[in-house]
Amino acid sequence: MNDFRLNRALTQIDERFLTMVDRKTMEVQAMKQKAVRTKKIFRIILIAAVIAALMGASAYAISSIHTARQERIEAQLQIQENAVSGYTEYSELAQSEEQGEAVPKPEPQIQLISSIQRGDHQEIYFSVSPVPEEIAHRFFFGNMEIEFTYAASNEPIPEDSWYKAGQIDSPVHKSFSNPVPYTEGHEAEHMVTRSSQTGLPDENGVQSWVTFEVVDPEWFLPILMEHSYDRETESLMLMCSVYRKTVDFSKPVYFSVRCLDGPSVWTDFDTPIEDYTANYSPVYLEDYGTVILEASDTAFISLVLSEPIHLVNPADNGNLNILDIRLSANCVEWKVTYDGMEKLHNLSPNEEGFHEGFEKQLQWIGFQDEILSSAYLTFEDGSTQQLTPSAAAPYENGVVTLTSNWNATIDISKVKSITVMGTTYSFPQLRTESVSP
């Protein structure tokens, strides 16, 4: 037992135990006239027993929390009901970074809960502890005062990756973790209107404002705090999404988490990115270590298209082709091409014609959102599921990938077709046993 765990355990010992030790020691001394060391030895033995009991209770509590969180996530995602593949659960023992085998975890620690593939990302659910309640509260309510940042890589993560801004071509995927969404389906009742500048001024230097709706944080954040934080074990449940084009999940993945002092993150948007990168030196409040993560791939089914689906953007009569629509238990992936997309996906604010190109890009984004938000799945029983616009549209090798996703999952063996801009396309028949977890 290291000093940290010993000191922490000592603070939890009820004084009544120590009083009982003293009383028992005096009786022993009176009866047998032992030396004063008897009292010390007996006291130490009983303290050690109490510590062992406390540690056992703590380990049991942590194990119970871990199991409860796994069950909650599994139920929320409807893993069993929909025979979902690509979902992985992890035991209470971490993987040693050096040995690659199950070992008892030291504190501070990461506890992997589960992971699931969602399109071209891997969603990872995990716990970190100990997280003092004050830190957890600042994370939820402190407007980015505290952040939990993670890094994932197929190779051991170099220390200097924690002190540099993330780069697209880096072999280390690094970003911020989020609370696990949980609103019991009532978020639509608690929406509030917000407005924000787009961040990109027009040719006259004027920034436009955009109005949107978000879940009311005064209602939402206390629910997340209650759902994700356990005061007894000081364990905080988080999730993150790792881009599978950066990290290969067919191989073991090194996964590391640290607690970051939010104000140390770059907030001066007038500072050039080059200066920020050169001077980036965040303050990490806690290092929760590194574990080795393995995950399984999910099952997909694709439309059988004799030729691409051709659509015309009414804004400029540009051509868009859908090359493939791929369905999994929690998302639909769209592979598309459209006129001028290579140039539009490589716009530079300093180049001539940037504002014109940016306006064209917004037109294409609007058209893509219309395609996805008007599309829906039809199941064997006649029920339907509406799809959502894509939050991101990465461009790679001449193709843009759009993603419609949802929080839970569906049974892809029960999906009959997808309707796109009024035309219905059938998915190939899929037997249930072919998508067993």
N, C-alpha and C positions, 0 to 999 in steps of 0.2 A: 504494500500500500504506500503510495507516495504521500508527500507532506500535504499536498492539496486535499486529497481525499481524507486523510487522517484529521486534519484541522476542521474540515467541513463536517465530518462525522461527530467530532467532539462537541461541536456547538449544538448538536441535536440531542445530546444525552440529558435526560430529565434529572434534575438535582436530587430527586427522591431516591434514585438508584445509588447515588454517591453517599447519601445519608445512611442508607441501608448497609452499604459496605462498611462505613465507619463503625456503626453499631455492632455489626457482626465481628469486626476485627477486635473491638474492645472485649467482647465476650471470650474470644479465643485467647487474648492476652491474659485475662484474669484466670482462666482455667489452666493454661499451660505455661504461663510466664515466658512466652516467647520474646525474642528480641524485637525491636521496633521495626525491623525490616519485614516482619510478617505482615504488618499492616500495609506496607507499600506493595508487597508482592500480591496479596489478596486483592487489593484495590485495582492493581494493573490487570489482573486476570479477569475481574468482573467487568472492568471497562472494555477490555478486548472482546468479551462475550457480547456486551451491549452493542458495541460497534459492529460486530459481525451480524447481529440480528437486524440492526438498522440498515446495513448494506444489503442484507437479504431482502428486507422489505422494500428498499429502494429499487433493487433489481426487479423484484416482482411487479412493482408499480410501473416501471419503465416498460417491462414486457407486456403488461396489460394494456398500456397506452398504445404500444406499437400494434398489437393485435386489433384493438378497437379501431385504430386509424385505417389499417388495411381493410377491415370489414366495411368501414364507412365508405372508403373510396371504391371498393369493389361493388357495393350496393349502388352508389351514386352513378357509376359508369355502367351498371347493369351487365357486368361481365358474364355471369353465369346464364342469365336469362337469354342473352343474345349470342352465346357460344363464341365469344370474342377471342380471336387469336392475337398474338403479339403483345399480350399482357403478362408481365413478369412480376412476381412478388419475391421479397427478400427476407431472409431470416433475421433474428435479432443480433447476429454476430456480423461484424464488418469483415471485409476482406483486407488482409494485411497488404499494404503497398509493397513492402519488400518481399514477402514470402508468397503472396497470392493465395493464402489459406485462411480458414476461419480462425480468428483469435478473439479473446475478450477485448473490448474496445476501451482505450483510455479516455479520460476526460481532458479537455473538451472533445466532443465526438459528433460524427455524422451517423445517422441511422437511415439507411435506405429502406423505403417502404415498398414502393412498386414503381413500374414504369410502363408506358404504352406508346406505340408508334402512332403518330397523327400526321399522315402525309409525309412530307420531307423533314419532319421534326420528330424528336423523341421527347416525350413529356416525362419528367422524372419527379416523383413525390418522395420527400425525405424529411427527416427531423434533425434538428441540431440542439445540443444541450451541453452545458447549462446556459440558458439565456435568462438573465435576471428579469423580473417582471417589468422593471423600469425600462429596460432596453426594448422588450417586446412592445410595451405601450408606446414608446417613441417611434418604433417601426410602423405601427398602425396609425398613430394619431399625430406624429411629429412632422408631417410634410417633408419627408425625405431626410430627416435628421439622422436616421439610421438606415443602412442598406445591408442586405446579405448578398454578397457577390459570389459567383461560382465560376469555376474553370473546368473544362473537360478536354481531354486529349487522349490519343492512342499511345502516347509516350509519357514518361514521367514529366510532370509540369515544372519547367524551370522557374526559379524564384523570381527572376526579373520580369516574368510575364504578369506578375501581380502589380508591377510598378510602371506599366506601359499602357497606353491606350490600345484597345483592341483594333486589330487590322483585319480586313476581309480575307487576305491570303494567309493569315496566321494559322499554323497547325493546332493552335489552342483556341477553343471556343470559350469566350468569356463574356458574361453578362450578369444581370441582376435577377434574383429569385423573387417570386411573388407568393402571396397567400393563396391557399387552395380555395377556389371559388365555392361559396356556399350561401345560398339565399333562400332555400326551400321553395323556390319558384315564385316568390312574391316581389321580385325586383321591379316588375312593371308597375306596381302600385306606388313605388317610391322613386320615381324619376324626377330629376330637376334639370332646368335649362341652363346651359353654360355657353359662353362665347369666347372665342380666342382668335388672335391674328394668325394668318396662315404662315407667317414667318418669311415669306418671299415677296418683296415689294414689286410693284409693277414698274414699267419703264419710267414713270414719274416719281418713283421712290415711295409710293403710297402702299401700305400694307392693308389688305382686305381682311374683314372679320368674318368668321364662320360661327354660326349658332348650331349647337348640338345638345342632345340629351344624355345625361349620365345618371347612374344610380346615386341617390343622395348619400354622401359619405357619412353624414351624422347618423343615418340608419344602418348603413352597410358596414362601417368599420367595427362597431361593437360586436356585430355578429361574427365577423371574421376573427376578432380577438378571442371570443368565446369558443369558436370552432377550432382554432388552430393552436391555442396556447394552453398548456397544462401547468398550473402553479405549483403543484406538489413536486413534480419532477423537473420543473423549469425547462420543459421541452417545447420547442416551437416547430410546427409542421409547415413546410414550404413546398413549392413546386417550381420547376423551371422547364424551359424548352430549348433543346440543343439541336442545331442544324445538322442533319445527317450527311450533308455534303462536305462538312468540315471534319466531322468525327465519324469514323467507321464503326457502327455498332455490331458488325459481324465479328469484331475483335474486342478484347477487354478494353474498357475505357477507364482512365484515371479521372476521378471526380473529386474535386476539392472545393471547400466552402470557407469563406471568411466573413466576419462582421466588419462593416465599413462605416466610418464616420462620414455621414452624408455631406456635411458642409465642405469636406475636403475635395469633393468632386467638382469638376469644372462647371462653374455657373456664370462666368463672365462671357456672354455670347459675342461681345465685341472683340475678344481676343482671338487672333488667328489660330486655326487648328494646329498649325505647325508649332506655335509657341506653347500651346496647351500640351501637346504630346511631349515636347522637350522638357517641360517643367512639371509634368504630372507626378505627384508624389502623395497618394492618398494615405490616410491614417487608418490602419486596420486595428480594430479593438480586440478581436479574437480570431485565432486560427483554429478551425474545427477539424483540421487534418484532411487526409486523402484516403479514399476507399476505391476499390476496384469494382466496376459495375459491368454486368453483362446483361444483354437484353435479346429478346427474340423478335423476329420480323412478323408483321401482321399480314393477313391475306387480303389481296385486292382482286377485283374482277373488272374487266374493261369492256366497253362497248365493242361490238364487232361492226366497224364502219367500212363500207366498201370505198368510201371517199370522204375527205374532210367535210365537216359541217360548215357551209359558207354563209356568212352574215355580212350585212352592209351597215356601217356606222352612219346614221342619218345626219350627224353633225357635219360631215365633210365627204360623205359617200365613199369613205375608205373601206377596204376589204379586210375582214377578219375571218380566219379559218380555225376551227376547233379540230385539232389532230386526234385527240384522244380524251375520253372521260373515264376516269378510273375511280372505282368506289371501294371504300373500306368501311369498317364498322363505325368510324367516327368522322369521316370526311369524304368529300368528293374532290379529286384533283382534275384540273382542266389544263391541257397542254394546248396553247394557242399561238398563232402568229398573226401579225397585222401589219399594215403598210407603215414603213418608216420606223419600226420599233427599235432597231439597233441604234439608230441615231438618237431617238427619244430617250432610250435608257442609258445613254452616255452623255447627257447634257452637262455642260459646265457653265456655272453662273457668269464666268468671265468671257465666254465666247459670244460672238456677234449672232444675233437672232435667238438668244436664249429665251427671252420672254415669249416670242412667237412659238418656239418649240415647247415651252412649258405649258402654254395654253392648249396646244395640240395633245400633249400628254394628259392633261386634265380631261379633255374630250374623250380620249380612249378609256381613261379610268372610269368616267361616267357611263360609257357604253358597256364596259365589262361588268360594272356593278349592276346595270339593268339586266344583262343576260343572266347573271348568277341569282339575283334576288327574285327574278320572275320564274326561275326553274324550280321544279319540284320532283320528288321521287314518288312513285306509286307502288304500293305493296300488293301481295297476292290477295289480301282480303279487301282491296279497294281503297284502303286508307292512304293518305298522302302525307308527305313531309316537305315543307318549304325549305329552300336553301338560303344561304346568306352570301353577301358579297365577300370578296377576299380581302384579308387584312394586309397582305403583302403580295408582290408580283415579281419574284426574282427572274432575271433574264439570264439564260445560259445556253450556249451552243445554238443560238438562233431561235430559241423557244422560250415563251413566258409561261410560268406555272402559276395558276390561280388555285385557291383552295377555299372550298366551303366546308365549315366544320360546325360541330355542335358539342355541348358539354357531355352528354351521355353517349350511348352507342346504339346501333341498330343491328338486327340480324340480317346480314347481307344475302343470306339464302332465301329470304322472304321478299326481296326487292324485285319487282317485275320490270320497271321501266323508268326512264327519266324524260321529262318534257322540257324542251329548250325552245324558247321563243315561239311557243305554240305547236311545235312538232314533237312527237313522241318517239323515243328510241328505246328498243328493248335490250336488256342485259341478257347475256347467255344464262341458261339454266345452271344453277349451282346446287349441288347436293349438300345437305346439312353436314354430313360427316366429313366433308373436305375442308371445313373451316373449324374443326375442333381445336381448342386451345393447346 
